[in-house]
Amino acid sequence: MYEFDVQDMTCGGCAASVTRAVQRIDAAARVDVDLAAKKIKVESSRTLDEVRGAIAGAGFPVTGAR
């Protein structure tokens, strides 16, 4: 499981956009968004860099990843 810090998320629409972006590259991915903490947890078969790229490509720069 990967965890990302994404400071630009502010609303449910942001959470939905991030979720769609990740599931576009891995339809089976589990995405858990915590808007208050500005964190995303992703369980995916894709690499950390691929998932980070999908999130950034949706307009949400990742400031930290584990």
C-alpha positions as a printed Julia matrix, in Angstrom:
66×3 Matrix{Float64}:
   0.0    0.0     0.0
   1.23   3.47   -0.9
   0.54   6.69    0.99
   0.71  10.1    -0.64
   0.58  13.65    0.74
  -1.46  15.82   -1.61
  -1.85  19.35   -0.27
  -4.04  20.71   -3.11
  -7.09  18.55   -2.29
  -9.89  20.65   -0.81
 -13.23  18.96   -1.53
 -15.1   15.82   -2.47
 -14.67  16.67   -6.13
 -10.9   16.61   -5.67
 -11.15  13.23   -3.96
 -13.27  11.87   -6.81
 -10.82  13.2    -9.42
  -7.86  11.57   -7.7
  -9.74   8.29   -7.34
 -10.7    8.28  -11.04
  -7.12   9.07  -12.07
  -5.73   6.12  -10.11
  -8.46   3.75  -11.25
  -7.82   4.74  -14.86
  -4.39   3.09  -14.64
  -5.56   0.24  -12.36
  -9.28  -0.46  -12.34
  -8.9   -2.76   -9.33
  -7.04  -0.2    -7.19
  -8.4    0.64   -3.75
  -8.2    4.36   -3.03
  -8.83   5.9     0.4
  -8.8    9.7     0.53
  -8.53  11.6     3.82
  -9.32  15.21    2.91
  -8.73  16.56    6.43
  -5.21  15.11    6.54
  -4.66  15.66    2.78
  -3.51  12.06    2.41
  -4.32   9.32   -0.05
  -3.77   5.62    0.54
  -3.67   3.43   -2.55
  -3.55  -0.33   -2.87
  -2.56  -1.08   -6.45
  -0.58  -3.48   -8.6
   1.03  -0.45  -10.31
   4.35   1.0    -9.16
   4.66   3.93   -6.77
   5.88   6.16   -9.6
   2.98   5.18  -11.88
   0.41   5.97   -9.2
   2.18   9.23   -8.26
   2.18  10.18  -11.95
  -1.53   9.49  -12.31
  -2.32  11.69   -9.3
  -0.06  14.48  -10.53
  -1.49  14.14  -14.04
  -4.95  14.82  -12.61
  -3.65  18.18  -11.35
  -2.75  17.24   -7.79
   1.01  17.41   -7.18
   2.25  14.84   -4.67
   4.37  16.43   -1.93
   5.33  13.19   -0.19
   5.06   9.45   -0.9
   5.69   6.24    1.01
